[in-house]
Amino acid sequence: MGDAETVARLVAELADGWREHIEYDVAVQRHSGVCRALRAAMTPACRRHHECECPSRTEARAEDRLQPSLIRQLQEAVTERTAAGNGSGVSAQEKSHSSPPGNQEALDCLFAIETDAHMHYALLREALYPHDRAEGISAVNALRQIADWCALVADGTLDAGPDLVHEVKSDLHRRVRTARIILGYDSPQRMLASVVCGECGGALSVADDASTDVRCIGTPETAPCGTRYYRWQWIELLEESGSA
């Protein structure tokens, strides 16, 4: 995927939402014919609380869910935290004046997204239409316009075009990553200090809560090679490094 395509995907997550593949398990109970007949004779209230001994099994399910845009979710996170604070039963005088209302992390992330959106919008507009007068635009509309303009300049028509697109991609990737962590979609990552990738020598990264596999993230000079170490392989990494 090229830089312009990546920008379009990141903008979609920020401004419009995205489809996320969700996998989960559900318990499915198989009722016998006698049990079904008995349940059919019950009132709805009794049926709702009735418990039987019919066997059940766990079945895997999957679906694609349309997630709201990250910007919208960050805005809701700010207002929800404020609303929760208002219902806590604590008076304004009893609250600490050092803690601002709302989710400060979400608020800071929103401000950073809006700042980057307007900055890159202005840079791309100046590069493409230097004689047009700048107009006020919302952060969401600026992001959508950025995606279109990046597709225009990514082909190298402008000398600085590819560099501009790469900069936009890097900044938006950072904002999307931060937003996803704040909203609970991703876990913060930690780089392993004393172990490197066995394939390319790149750095290795894992979630702070050890909930993910270890993956190669490359070096400042080279891209990641794609190697992934599953959680059950961690002991092998430690043994190879002499740490175990």
N, C-alpha and C positions, 0 to 999 in steps of 0.2 A: 504494500500500500504506500503510495507516494505521500509527500508532505501535504499537498492540497487535499487529498482524500482524507487524510488523518484530521486535518483542520475541520473539514465538513462533519466528520463523525463527532469530534469534540464539541463543535458548536451545537449539533443536534442534542447531545446530552445536556448541555448547559441551558439551551433556549427552548427546546421543543419536546424533550423526553426521548425515551428509547425503549426497545423491547428487550427484556431480560429473561433468559432461560432459567426457570426455577424447577428444581427437582426436589421431591419430598415423598414421605411415606405416609400411608393412611391405613388404619385398621379397618378391615372389612369383615363383618360378621355374616355368616351363612346360616339363615334360619331354616329349620326343618318345616315340613308341611304342617305338622301339628302346631308348632310355635306360630307360624304365620296365621293359622286359623284362630288361635287363641288371641293374638294381637288384634286381628280384625274385629273381634267381638268386644274389644275394650273401648272405653271412651278415649278421646284424644289425650286427656290429662293423664289417665292411667297408663296409656301406651308410652307416653313421654318418659315416665319414671320406671317403667317395667324393665327388669333385668332378667335375662335368661342365661342358660348355660350352653347355648349353641356355639360351635367352634368359630373362631375368628382367625384371620391371617393378615399379615402385613403385605400391602401391595405398593409397588413403586409407581409414582405418578410424576408427570412433568407437564409444564405448560409455559407458554411465553406470555409474560405480563407486561403491559404497557406502563412504564414508570413515568411519573410527572417529571418535568424538567428539573435539573438540579437547582436552578435559580429559584423556581417556585418552592421547592422543598426547603431551601435555605431560608426563604422569607417566612415560611410557615414555622420553621424551627425557632426563629426569633420571636414570633408572636405567641407561639405555644408556651415557650418558657416564661414569657411575661405573664400570660394568663394564669399559668400554674402558680406563679408567685402571688398573684392577686387573691387566689383562693386559699391561701395557706393559713389564714386566720391571724397573721402577724401584722400589726399596724405599721404604718410608714415610719413612725418614730422608733419602733423596735428594730427595724431593718438596718443593716450595716450600710453606711453611706459610701463605703469603699467598693461595694459591689454594684455595678450598673445593672439595670433591669434587662432581661432578655438573654439570649444565647450569644455571648460576645464573640465566640469563635465563628459562629455562623455569620454574624454581622461583619466581622473583619473579612471573612472570605467573600461575602457579597461586595464589599467595598473594593477589594482587590480585583474581582472579576470585572466590575464596572470600570475601574481605572484602566485595566488592560484593554478592555473592549474599545473605549474611547481613544486610547493612545494608538492602538493598531489601526483603527478606523481612520484616524487623522493621517497616519503615515502612508497608508495605502491610497487614500484619496489624493494626497499630495503627489504621490508617485504616478498615479493614473490620470488625474485631472487637475494639474497644477493651477489652472486658471479659473477653476470653479470656486465659488464662494462657499465656505463651510456652513453647514446648517446644523441646528440642534437635533439630536437623535437619541432615542432611548438605548440603553445598554443592550437589550435583547435585539432590537433592530440593527444596531451596530454590529453585533456578532453575526447575524444572518448575512449582512452585506459583506463582512470580512470573508466569510466562506466563499461567496461568489467572486470577490476580487482576487482571492488567493488562487482560485482556479484559472483566472485570467493571466496572472503574472507568473505562475509556476513554470510556464513553458520557456522562460528565458528571454521573452520579448524585451523586458526591461533588464538592464545590467544588474541591478540590485534585487530583481524580483525573487529568485530562488532563496536568497539570503533573508529577505523579508518574510517569506512564507515559512522558512525554517524557524525563524524567531517567533512568529505567531504560534506555530505548532508547539514549541517548547513552553511558552508561557501558558497557553491554554491547557496543555497536558498537566502542568503543575497545578493549575487552578481546579481542574476536574478531579485530580487525585486528592487534593486537600478536601474538596467538597464531599467526595465519596467517603472519605475517612470520617469527617464530621458527622455525616448522616448515617454512618454505620454500615455502608455497603462493603467497605474494605477495611483491613486492619493496618495500623502503622507498621512499616517495615524496618527491620534492623539488619545492618550489614554485619556478617560474621567477621570477627577480628582476626582469627589465626588460621582460617581455612580458605583455600581458593579453589576455583573450578578445576577438576582433574583433566578437563579437555583443553581449555584455552588459558588457564591461569587467571581468569577474571575473578572479580569479587562475587561473593555469594550473599543473597538476601533472603530473609525469612520474616514472617509476621512476628510482632512483639509477643503475641500470646501463643506462638508456636502452633497456630491453627492452619498453616499452609505448608506446602512443600518448599524445599530450598531450591532457589533458581539462580542461574548465572545472570549477572547484570553487566558483565563486561568490565572494561577499564575506561579511564578518561580518553584513551586513544582508540580503543577498539569497541565495536558493538558486541552485545551478548551473543554467545554461540547457540543459545537455546537449550543448553543442558539443564535438566531438572532432576533433583534428588528427592525421591519420595520420603515421607516421614519415616518409614520403616528402614530406609537406607542411611539414616543419620549416623548410626553407630559405626557404619563402615567408613564414613567421612572422618569421624573422630579417631578411629583406629589408624587410618592412613596418615593422619597428621601427628600421631603419637600422643594425642590428648586423652585417650581412653585407657 
